[in-house]
């Protein structure tokens, strides 16, 4: 494609070093769609006859079908998906194919293709995240009233329910979906028509092209349109943060499945054994999910480092935007799919959960609140409960069996009524608190929202 300027063939090593067809082939449906829209604009501008446009459109659709069917031979010597398709088109339909690139550069072509690709994949990711939310909601409904300890610093803190705990991840995933939707809005702008960096003296109807491709508008600065990879960085950030949320869920489940906790059971289909220790049942899905979060974060760093020092506009470094993009999307899609399947099949050991939540120390804060309601300033109430806890630890006496009035007369005979898990949960009725009635309301709300 640049033979007019060069008198020497490209080194085979340079071809190997510079090719991107080995991974950017997956942009083919978007490249075809962009080329058809571009050709239609050429026809409307009088640059192509109706017959030439029809030939181009038919040829592109046939190439697309061949790629889908696995019949298309990609050539490394043609570098990328754009030139592979254009070269084959010209081979099939003749001179009309050579007209297709008029008023277009590979620079605005690849920017268009990747935006279309990201837009499509974001829609699929949002659907898959919704699927995982539904799995969590299914388990939330089953275990809405299953009592477990809530933790801070991995130490038992206060009683909650397993349903309330799982709903926390539904909330996180909803924010991920919102960020993906925001990212989609910002990237849904057409750069096609920006040329190599300064547009073209052949002015096509950019707005018509954008509308055909489903873009909401066109870019306003040709140099920014070519150089911009913000949308990829933003998408990789959102994917990596979603990965972090899934990693945190994985860590919870790893703990819950341990003998020390014993709260959860994962199905045999979603665990593995040991080649040496026959008793083992390992939560490998959770561990691999946790591990892949580093991969997603690394891909984000990859794109940020690739663009941080680039002058305007296009530099070949930008070819390195696609491997991390493709890898992150593929990785997150697989992680979401396997976690959704695993969560639907997960069971909780309710007797173990209840036993852990029955530790009276979990209601120490409720005991302080009891004193506050008696008129004791909170800091003093905190101190009095701290003394009770210290005596419980020193004497080995459960907190709910101490003679609290002997510690301080502020404790009345009704103080021991505080040590009721059901009462403790029922009293937590503020919005966002873990009362069972709140959890049931949230289940209903999320069912409607995710329907």
CORUR-V533173 format. One record per residue. N is the residue number from 1. RES is the residue in three letters. D_CENTER is the distance of its C-alpha to the mean C-alpha in Angstrom with 1 decimal. Layout:
# CORUR-V533173
n->[N N]
res->[RES RES]
d_center->[D_CENTER D_CENTER]
This chain:
# CORUR-V533173
n->[1 2 3 4 5 6 7 8 9 10 11 12 13 14 15 16 17 18 19 20 21 22 23 24 25 26 27 28 29 30 31 32 33 34 35 36 37 38 39 40 41 42 43 44 45 46 47 48 49 50 51 52 53 54 55 56 57 58 59 60 61 62 63 64 65 66 67 68 69 70 71 72 73 74 75 76 77 78 79 80 81 82 83 84 85 86 87 88 89 90 91 92 93 94 95 96 97 98 99 100 101 102 103 104 105 106 107 108 109 110 111 112 113 114 115 116 117 118 119 120 121 122 123 124 125 126 127 128 129 130 131 132 133 134 135 136 137 138 139 140 141 142 143 144 145 146 147 148 149 150 151 152 153 154 155 156 157 158 159 160 161 162 163 164 165 166 167 168 169 170 171 172 173 174 175 176 177 178 179 180 181 182 183 184 185 186 187 188 189 190 191 192 193 194 195 196 197 198 199 200 201 202 203 204 205 206 207 208 209 210 211 212 213 214 215 216 217 218 219 220 221 222 223 224 225 226 227 228 229 230 231 232 233 234 235 236 237 238 239 240 241 242 243 244 245 246 247 248 249 250 251 252 253 254 255 256 257 258 259 260 261 262 263 264 265 266 267 268 269 270 271 272 273 274 275 276 277 278 279 280 281 282 283 284 285 286 287 288 289 290 291 292 293 294 295 296 297 298 299 300 301 302 303 304 305 306 307 308 309 310 311 312 313 314 315 316 317 318 319 320 321 322 323 324 325 326 327 328 329 330 331 332 333 334 335 336 337 338 339 340 341 342 343 344 345 346 347 348 349 350 351 352 353 354 355 356 357 358 359 360 361 362 363 364 365 366 367 368 369 370 371 372 373 374 375 376 377 378 379 380 381 382 383 384 385 386 387 388 389 390 391 392 393 394 395 396 397 398 399 400 401 402 403 404 405 406 407 408 409 410 411 412 413 414 415 416 417 418 419 420 421 422 423 424 425 426 427 428 429 430 431 432 433 434 435 436 437 438 439 440 441 442 443 444 445 446 447 448 449 450 451]
res->[UNK UNK UNK UNK UNK UNK UNK UNK UNK UNK UNK UNK UNK UNK UNK UNK UNK UNK UNK UNK UNK UNK UNK UNK UNK UNK UNK UNK UNK UNK UNK UNK UNK UNK UNK UNK UNK UNK UNK UNK UNK UNK UNK UNK UNK UNK UNK UNK UNK UNK UNK UNK UNK UNK UNK UNK UNK UNK UNK UNK UNK UNK UNK UNK UNK UNK UNK UNK UNK UNK UNK UNK UNK UNK UNK UNK UNK UNK UNK UNK UNK UNK UNK UNK UNK UNK UNK UNK UNK UNK UNK UNK UNK UNK UNK UNK UNK UNK UNK UNK UNK UNK UNK UNK UNK UNK UNK UNK UNK UNK UNK UNK UNK UNK UNK UNK UNK UNK UNK UNK UNK UNK UNK UNK UNK UNK UNK UNK UNK UNK UNK UNK UNK UNK UNK UNK UNK UNK UNK UNK UNK UNK UNK UNK UNK UNK UNK UNK UNK UNK UNK UNK UNK UNK UNK UNK UNK UNK UNK UNK UNK UNK UNK UNK UNK UNK UNK UNK UNK UNK UNK UNK UNK UNK UNK UNK UNK UNK UNK UNK UNK UNK UNK UNK UNK UNK UNK UNK UNK UNK UNK UNK UNK UNK UNK UNK UNK UNK UNK UNK UNK UNK UNK UNK UNK UNK UNK UNK UNK UNK UNK UNK UNK UNK UNK UNK UNK UNK UNK UNK UNK UNK UNK UNK UNK UNK UNK UNK UNK UNK UNK UNK UNK UNK UNK UNK UNK UNK UNK UNK UNK UNK UNK UNK UNK UNK UNK UNK UNK UNK UNK UNK UNK UNK UNK UNK UNK UNK UNK UNK UNK UNK UNK UNK UNK UNK UNK UNK UNK UNK UNK UNK UNK UNK UNK UNK UNK UNK UNK UNK UNK UNK UNK UNK UNK UNK UNK UNK UNK UNK UNK UNK UNK UNK UNK UNK UNK UNK UNK UNK UNK UNK UNK UNK UNK UNK UNK UNK UNK UNK UNK UNK UNK UNK UNK UNK UNK UNK UNK UNK UNK UNK UNK UNK UNK UNK UNK UNK UNK UNK UNK UNK UNK UNK UNK UNK UNK UNK UNK UNK UNK UNK UNK UNK UNK UNK UNK UNK UNK UNK UNK UNK UNK UNK UNK UNK UNK UNK UNK UNK UNK UNK UNK UNK UNK UNK UNK UNK UNK UNK UNK UNK UNK UNK UNK UNK UNK UNK UNK UNK UNK UNK UNK UNK UNK UNK UNK UNK UNK UNK UNK UNK UNK UNK UNK UNK UNK UNK UNK UNK UNK UNK UNK UNK UNK UNK UNK UNK UNK UNK UNK UNK UNK UNK UNK UNK UNK UNK UNK UNK UNK UNK UNK UNK UNK UNK UNK UNK UNK UNK UNK UNK UNK UNK UNK UNK UNK UNK UNK UNK UNK UNK UNK UNK UNK UNK UNK UNK UNK UNK UNK]
d_center->[39.0 40.5 43.7 45.9 45.2 45.2 48.1 46.5 43.9 40.5 40.5 38.9 37.0 35.8 34.6 32.7 31.3 30.3 29.1 25.5 26.3 25.2 21.5 21.7 23.5 20.4 20.8 24.0 23.4 22.3 25.2 27.6 26.5 26.9 30.2 31.6 30.8 32.4 35.4 35.9 36.1 38.6 40.6 40.7 41.9 44.7 43.4 43.0 45.3 44.1 45.0 43.1 39.9 40.3 40.8 37.7 35.5 37.0 36.7 33.0 32.3 34.4 32.5 29.2 30.6 32.0 28.7 27.0 30.1 29.9 33.3 32.4 33.5 31.4 33.5 32.5 35.4 33.8 30.8 28.0 26.9 28.8 32.1 31.9 31.6 34.2 36.6 36.5 36.9 40.0 41.4 41.2 42.4 44.3 44.9 42.6 39.6 40.7 40.6 36.9 35.9 38.3 36.7 33.4 32.1 29.5 28.0 27.2 26.7 23.7 22.2 22.5 21.2 18.0 17.4 18.1 15.9 12.8 13.9 14.2 11.0 9.1 11.4 10.7 6.9 8.1 10.9 9.3 7.4 10.9 12.5 11.2 12.3 15.6 16.0 15.8 18.1 20.4 20.9 21.2 24.0 25.8 25.7 25.9 29.2 28.7 29.6 27.9 28.3 25.7 25.5 25.6 26.2 25.8 29.2 29.9 29.9 30.3 30.0 27.1 26.1 23.6 22.4 21.9 20.0 17.5 17.2 15.9 12.6 12.8 13.2 10.3 7.9 10.1 9.7 6.0 7.5 10.4 9.1 7.8 11.3 13.0 11.8 13.1 16.3 17.0 16.6 18.6 21.9 24.2 25.5 27.9 31.4 30.8 32.4 32.5 32.3 35.1 34.8 37.9 41.5 40.8 39.0 37.0 35.6 32.0 31.4 32.4 30.2 27.2 28.0 28.4 25.0 23.4 22.8 23.7 25.8 27.0 26.5 29.4 30.0 30.4 30.0 26.7 25.5 26.2 25.0 21.8 18.5 16.9 14.6 13.2 13.1 11.4 8.6 8.5 8.7 5.8 3.7 6.4 6.5 3.8 5.9 8.7 8.6 8.6 11.3 13.2 13.4 14.6 17.1 18.4 18.9 20.6 22.9 23.6 24.6 26.9 30.6 30.8 28.6 29.0 26.9 24.8 25.5 23.0 24.6 26.4 24.1 21.1 23.2 25.5 29.0 30.9 33.3 35.8 35.2 35.7 34.6 31.0 28.0 24.9 21.3 20.1 16.8 15.9 17.4 15.7 12.2 13.5 14.9 12.1 10.4 13.4 12.9 9.5 11.4 14.4 13.1 12.4 15.9 17.3 16.7 17.9 21.0 21.7 22.2 23.6 27.2 27.5 30.3 30.0 29.5 28.4 28.6 28.0 25.5 23.0 23.2 21.0 18.0 17.2 17.1 14.2 12.4 13.3 12.6 9.0 8.3 10.9 9.7 6.2 8.3 11.0 9.4 8.4 11.8 13.8 12.6 13.3 16.7 17.4 16.9 19.1 21.8 21.7 24.9 26.1 29.5 30.7 34.0 32.3 30.0 33.0 35.1 32.7 32.4 36.2 36.8 38.9 37.5 34.3 36.6 38.1 36.4 37.7 41.1 40.9 39.9 43.0 45.2 43.8 44.7 48.2 48.4 47.5 45.5 42.0 42.7 45.9 44.2 41.5 44.4 46.3 43.4 42.8 46.5 46.0 43.1 45.1 48.0 45.8 44.6 48.1 49.9 47.3 47.7 44.6 43.9 44.7 48.1 49.4 52.3 50.3 53.4 55.1 52.4 52.8 54.6 51.7 50.3 51.9 52.7 49.6 47.2 46.6 45.2 42.1 41.2 39.9 36.2 36.5 38.2 35.8 32.8 34.7 35.6 32.0 31.7 30.3 27.1 24.2 26.6 26.5 29.6 29.5 30.5 27.5 25.1 26.9 26.5 22.8 22.5 24.6 22.6 19.2 21.0 22.2 18.9 16.9 20.0]
